[in-house]
C-alpha cells in the first residue's frame, strides 16, 4: 500500500504538471465560464486548467494522508493473538521495514484490516471523479457544436460505420472510470462490515477490489498525463458574448454609484432584456 500510494502520488503530480503546461502554453485563451450548463461569466484556459490542477494537487495530498493507516507494524501479531513463547522483536521489524510505530495490542491488527484499503480506494474514487469531470469538459469542448479544442488523430478512433467521425474514446473511458472504484469501495466495506474480531478467510477478498482500483487509477493517470498536453484550444471558435459581463457591470454600479446589488442586478437585467427585444 505504501508503494502504491507513493506511485499514485507521483502519477498525480504528472497530471498536475500536464495541466500547468496547458495553462502556461495556452492560458491566455479566453473561455466562457459555465454554470447550470449555461454561459455565465468570462473565464480562460488558465483558470480552467488551474482549477483542475489545484483539485488534483489536493487529491495527491489526500492520498498521502492515507499513509497514516499504513505506518503501523503488524508483524508479530500472527492470526491476531501474538505468538506465545517466541521472543519476537517487533521493534526490529518495525525499524527494518520503516514503520513509524508498532500496532498494539496484537488484537488490533486483524480489526484494522480493510481500513487502509477502504481509505485508499475512497481517495482513488475522489481522484477519478476529478479526472472524470476534466474529461467531461474536454469531451464537451471537442463536440462539433463547441469545437473549442482539437485532438490529434492518434488520440481518437474512427467510427465503426460512419467514415466522417473521429471519436474521443480515451476521454470517454476516463469519464467512465470512477464507478469501478466506487463499486470496489462498497465491496471492501461490505466484506468487513459484519466480521467478528480475529482473522477470517473473508479478508482475502479485499485484495481483488483493492488491486483493481490501484491498477485503474494508475492507467487513467498515465493516459491523462500523456493526453492533456495534446489538447489544443482553438480561439477562433471561442466567442464571449457581451452578456457574460453582466455580473461585472452590476458590480461596477455597486462600486461607482453605491447602488444595492439587487438594484444594480435589476438595471443590468432590464438593459439586457431591451437589447434582446430590439
Secondary structure, 3 states (H helix, E strand, C coil): CHHHHHHHHHHHHHHHHHHHHHHHHHCCCEEEEEECCEEEEEEEHHHHHHHHHHHHHHHHHHHHHHHHHHCEECCCCCCCCCCCCCCCCHHHHHHHHCCCEECCCCHHHHHHCCHHHHHHHHHHHHHHHHHHHHHHHHHHHHCCCCCCEECCHHHCEECCCCCCCEECHHHHHHHCCHHHHHHHHHHHHHHHCCCCCCCCHHHHHHHHHHHHHHHHHHHHHHHHHHHHHHCEECHHHCCCCHHHHHHHHHHHHHHHHCCCHHHHHHHHHHHHHHHHHC
